[in-house]
């Protein structure tokens, strides 16, 4: 399910800001 969410977020934030914000969230989740 996490992969699915990542794909959706990347598609939704193709501009760039969205991808950056999502990447930060991933780092926080991973610790």
C-alpha positions in Angstrom: 0.0 0.0 0.0 2.9 2.4 0.7 4.3 1.9 -2.8 0.8 2.7 -4.2 0.6 5.9 -2.1 4.1 6.9 -3.3 3.1 6.5 -7.0 -0.1 8.5 -6.5 1.8 11.3 -4.7 4.5 11.5 -7.4 1.8 11.6 -10.1 -0.1 14.3 -8.3 3.0 16.4 -7.6 4.7 16.2 -10.9 5.6 19.8 -10.6 8.4 19.2 -8.1 7.4 20.7 -4.8 5.1 17.8 -4.1 7.8 15.3 -4.8 10.2 17.1 -2.4 7.6 17.2 0.4 6.9 13.5 -0.1 10.5 12.6 0.0 10.9 14.4 3.4 8.0 12.4 4.7 9.6 9.1 3.6 12.9 10.0 5.4 11.0 10.8 8.6 9.0 7.6 8.4 12.2 5.6 7.8 13.8 7.3 10.8 
